[in-house]
Amino acid sequence: MLSLEVLSLAFILWIYVCLVSAKMGRRIIDLRLVAFLLCAAVIHESSGGTAMIGISDKQQLYTRSVRNGDWRKASGKSCCVISVAQMRDDTLVGVGEDNRLYTKQRPSVGEWEGPIPGSCCLINVAVLPGNIILGVTNKRKLVYREGLYGDWIMPENPCCVKDVAPMKDGRLLGLNRDSQLVIREGIKGQWKFFRDVGHKMSAIAVEPKGVIYGIDQDTCEMHVLGEDGVWEEPAIPNSKCMIDITSIDVLTPPKF
């Protein structure tokens, strides 16, 4: 049974399509688009509203709903990156094997373009509101730039993390050299320990709702961090085997 929220969303989407069709002088609604939007609403409900993009150990892009389903390999050419994030316009930004930034239209659309001038030398990338690009250098230091083509700026107390993930309240979650979680009050904060007990993680992600995910550095499985700071068991089913993950609200629908 679908919730009132999802049914309301489907109704709003239907009205939107009707208005767009009328404005364009079209009397027949594109049923393919309507069907996709309604299905998207159902998927949004059943998957918890969140999708994830991952990078396999072969440096190719995969996608999945976080809690359900399997990793699915992106179609087309998605190799070769070591970290990926999504910008506000849904463009992907990734770190290539040469530790420089590249862009791609969607997981299964387009090819990696770049490198972006002056974007060396990173091992991890994330995106903050306002399209501020957040990076971790190969010396494990935090850097940021305004947009893809700005200059790298190093904040105070940048050391030392190997992965970073923005949180919904503006704080930054990181993984230190010992694979322990650390946190700071935004770019200009200072890294402090964040409680996590159990697994040692090689990569982390924070979904828009605030749930924290980690990739176990030994088993390559994905776990959820409980509210008590303990990595939950068992691992999320069929979650092997990614080297980097990023959580987004929903995957961008295709254009008809």
Phi, psi and omega per residue, in radians:
M1 nan 2.208 -3.126
L2 -1.378 2.548 3.131
S3 -1.295 2.832 3.091
L4 -1.044 -0.593 3.141
E5 -1.080 -0.767 -3.124
V6 -1.222 -0.733 3.115
L7 -1.088 -0.688 3.091
S8 -1.095 -0.732 3.118
L9 -1.073 -0.762 3.135
A10 -1.082 -0.716 3.139
F11 -1.131 -0.754 3.123
I12 -1.085 -0.725 3.121
L13 -1.109 -0.666 3.121
W14 -1.107 -0.807 3.127
I15 -1.050 -0.725 -3.132
Y16 -1.056 -0.799 -3.136
V17 -1.103 -0.694 3.119
C18 -1.076 -0.774 -3.132
L19 -1.121 -0.753 3.127
V20 -1.106 -0.741 3.139
S21 -1.092 -0.745 -3.141
A22 -1.139 -0.688 -3.132
K23 -1.127 -0.573 -3.116
M24 -1.530 0.031 3.117
G25 1.335 0.371 -3.134
R26 -1.783 2.275 -3.139
R27 -1.614 -0.278 -3.104
I28 -1.911 2.146 3.139
I29 -1.330 2.413 3.093
D30 -1.209 1.769 -3.051
L31 -1.131 -0.456 3.102
R32 -1.112 -0.745 -3.131
L33 -1.151 -0.768 3.135
V34 -1.060 -0.807 -3.136
A35 -1.047 -0.722 3.139
F36 -1.117 -0.772 -3.097
L37 -1.124 -0.710 3.111
L38 -1.150 -0.716 3.087
C39 -1.115 -0.673 3.122
A40 -1.078 -0.655 3.115
A41 -1.130 -0.725 3.112
V42 -1.122 -0.768 3.130
I43 -1.104 -0.692 3.128
H44 -1.024 -0.681 -3.131
E45 -1.258 -0.831 -3.022
S46 -1.274 -0.458 -3.090
S47 -1.700 0.057 -3.114
G48 1.454 0.164 3.036
G49 1.415 0.142 -3.036
T50 -2.270 2.457 3.034
A51 -2.078 2.844 -3.094
M52 -2.368 2.496 3.026
I53 -1.965 2.327 -3.139
G54 -2.240 2.840 3.054
I55 -2.073 2.168 -3.099
S56 -1.344 3.008 3.107
D57 -1.168 -0.166 3.031
K58 -1.744 0.203 3.034
Q59 1.143 0.586 3.094
Q60 -1.978 2.674 -3.089
L61 -1.407 2.456 3.029
Y62 -2.337 2.744 3.077
T63 -2.331 2.754 3.078
R64 -2.901 2.784 2.853
S65 -1.342 2.565 -2.948
V66 -1.087 -0.914 -3.014
R67 -1.588 -0.376 -3.035
N68 -2.093 2.767 3.014
G69 1.370 -2.930 -3.105
D70 -2.102 2.883 2.957
W71 -1.171 2.307 3.107
R72 -2.090 2.227 -3.098
K73 -1.175 2.299 3.093
A74 -1.142 2.440 3.136
S75 -1.330 2.829 -3.129
G76 1.368 -2.793 -3.090
K77 -1.665 1.959 -3.142
S78 -2.112 -0.067 3.114
C79 -1.469 2.537 0.224
C80 -2.425 2.062 3.118
V81 -2.319 2.798 -3.130
I82 -1.981 -0.181 3.081
S83 -2.721 2.625 -3.091
V84 -2.565 2.602 3.046
A85 -2.568 2.892 -3.127
Q86 -2.025 2.337 3.122
M87 -1.520 3.029 -3.057
R88 -1.075 -0.585 3.135
D89 -1.522 0.228 3.105
D90 1.360 -0.007 3.020
T91 -1.133 2.455 3.075
L92 -1.569 2.454 3.009
V93 -2.115 2.269 -3.067
G94 -2.302 2.781 3.061
V95 -1.751 2.089 -3.120
G96 -1.391 3.116 3.128
E97 -1.115 -0.364 3.122
D98 -1.583 0.156 3.102
N99 1.175 0.412 3.075
R100 -2.016 2.821 -3.066
L101 -1.452 2.505 3.063
Y102 -2.347 2.803 3.099
T103 -2.193 2.717 -3.137
K104 -2.584 2.516 -3.055
Q105 -1.101 -0.920 -3.105
R106 -2.645 2.932 3.098
P107 -0.930 -0.699 -3.100
S108 -1.965 0.244 -3.126
V109 -2.204 2.282 3.080
G110 1.371 3.092 3.098
E111 -2.064 2.847 3.083
W112 -1.152 2.236 -3.129
E113 -2.011 2.433 -3.124
G114 2.531 -2.831 0.145
P115 -1.362 2.756 3.072
I116 -1.335 2.256 -3.112
P117 -0.993 2.432 3.066
G118 1.201 0.397 -3.061
S119 -1.775 0.041 3.125
C120 -1.316 2.620 0.160
C121 -2.382 1.927 -3.004
L122 -2.028 2.766 2.969
I123 -2.088 -0.184 -3.089
N124 -2.698 2.591 -3.135
V125 -2.433 2.578 3.036
A126 -2.554 2.921 -3.122
V127 -2.242 2.283 3.081
L128 -1.748 2.836 3.054
P129 -0.923 2.513 -3.073
G130 1.488 0.195 -3.134
N131 1.007 0.640 2.972
I132 -1.396 2.139 -3.113
I133 -1.522 2.180 -3.136
L134 -1.888 2.311 -3.108
G135 -2.355 2.776 2.981
V136 -2.052 2.141 -3.092
T137 -1.341 2.960 3.115
N138 -1.222 -0.068 3.012
K139 -1.796 0.257 3.064
R140 1.174 0.532 3.137
K141 -1.927 2.533 -3.131
L142 -1.406 2.345 3.057
V143 -2.416 2.849 3.085
Y144 -2.620 2.830 3.090
R145 -2.634 2.652 3.126
E146 -1.512 1.776 -3.102
G147 1.418 3.097 -3.066
L148 -1.196 -0.493 -2.957
Y149 -1.956 0.294 3.070
G150 -1.369 -3.071 3.072
D151 -1.680 2.532 3.102
W152 -1.184 2.319 3.080
I153 -2.086 2.317 3.113
M154 -1.806 2.080 3.142
P155 -1.309 3.026 3.035
E156 -1.187 2.615 3.116
N157 0.950 0.953 -3.048
P158 -1.410 -0.318 -2.982
C159 -1.647 2.613 -0.018
C160 -2.453 2.111 3.109
V161 -2.377 2.830 3.102
K162 -2.040 -0.167 3.089
D163 -2.659 2.615 -3.136
V164 -2.516 2.501 -3.135
A165 -2.467 2.185 3.100
P166 -1.177 2.525 3.063
M167 -1.863 2.798 -3.027
K168 -1.153 -0.387 -3.138
D169 -1.601 0.130 3.095
G170 1.680 -0.205 3.092
R171 -1.324 2.846 3.116
L172 -2.011 2.277 3.078
L173 -1.776 2.366 -3.115
G174 -2.342 2.942 3.019
L175 -2.030 2.141 3.134
N176 -1.454 -3.063 -3.065
R177 -1.117 -0.422 3.131
D178 -1.621 0.229 3.123
S179 1.115 0.512 3.057
Q180 -1.799 2.597 3.130
L181 -1.289 2.416 3.027
V182 -2.323 2.805 -3.080
I183 -2.497 2.657 3.084
R184 -2.537 2.710 -3.101
E185 -1.421 1.190 3.128
G186 1.468 -3.011 -3.061
I187 -1.038 -0.689 -3.034
K188 -1.629 0.297 3.119
G189 -1.500 -2.762 3.109
Q190 -2.429 2.397 -3.084
W191 -1.145 2.303 3.069
K192 -2.323 2.680 -3.127
F193 -1.161 2.497 3.109
F194 -2.132 2.246 -3.012
R195 -1.040 2.141 2.923
D196 -2.617 2.281 -3.057
V197 -2.168 2.360 3.076
G198 2.060 -1.960 -3.020
H199 -1.246 2.651 2.966
K200 -1.695 2.213 -3.002
M201 -1.823 2.599 3.091
S202 -1.808 -0.292 3.136
A203 -2.720 2.650 -3.129
I204 -2.387 2.808 3.038
A205 -2.655 2.633 3.080
V206 -2.181 2.122 -3.139
E207 -1.369 2.837 -3.102
P208 -0.958 -0.499 3.124
K209 -1.377 -0.145 3.081
G210 1.817 -0.080 3.135
V211 -1.237 2.392 -3.100
I212 -1.799 2.304 3.126
Y213 -2.083 2.606 3.095
G214 -2.459 2.622 3.065
I215 -1.788 2.075 -3.132
D216 -1.108 2.265 -3.061
Q217 -1.262 -0.271 3.132
D218 -1.734 -0.812 -3.062
T219 -1.649 -0.304 -3.131
C220 1.210 0.286 3.091
E221 -1.647 2.743 -3.105
M222 -1.735 2.316 -3.139
H223 -2.160 2.800 3.075
V224 -1.841 2.404 3.074
L225 -1.485 2.110 -3.137
G226 -1.238 2.900 3.141
E227 -1.128 -0.359 3.111
D228 -1.513 0.054 3.129
G229 1.455 0.233 3.128
V230 -1.890 2.304 3.095
W231 -1.179 2.185 -3.003
E232 -1.299 2.654 3.012
E233 -2.087 2.599 -0.110
P234 -1.360 3.134 3.070
A235 -1.168 2.781 3.051
I236 -1.077 2.258 -3.082
P237 -1.000 2.489 3.050
N238 0.962 0.694 -3.049
S239 -1.798 0.023 3.059
K240 -1.287 2.670 -0.008
C241 -2.529 1.787 -3.041
M242 -1.959 2.646 3.062
I243 -1.760 -0.268 3.094
D244 -2.687 2.524 3.128
I245 -2.397 2.607 3.019
T246 -2.474 2.399 -3.079
S247 -1.824 2.336 3.131
I248 -2.258 2.935 -3.079
D249 -1.156 -1.045 3.060
V250 -2.583 2.664 3.071
L251 -1.248 2.455 -3.103
T252 -1.144 2.265 3.139
P253 -1.217 2.730 3.094
P254 -1.239 2.801 3.111
K255 -1.665 2.225 -3.132
F256 -1.529 nan nan
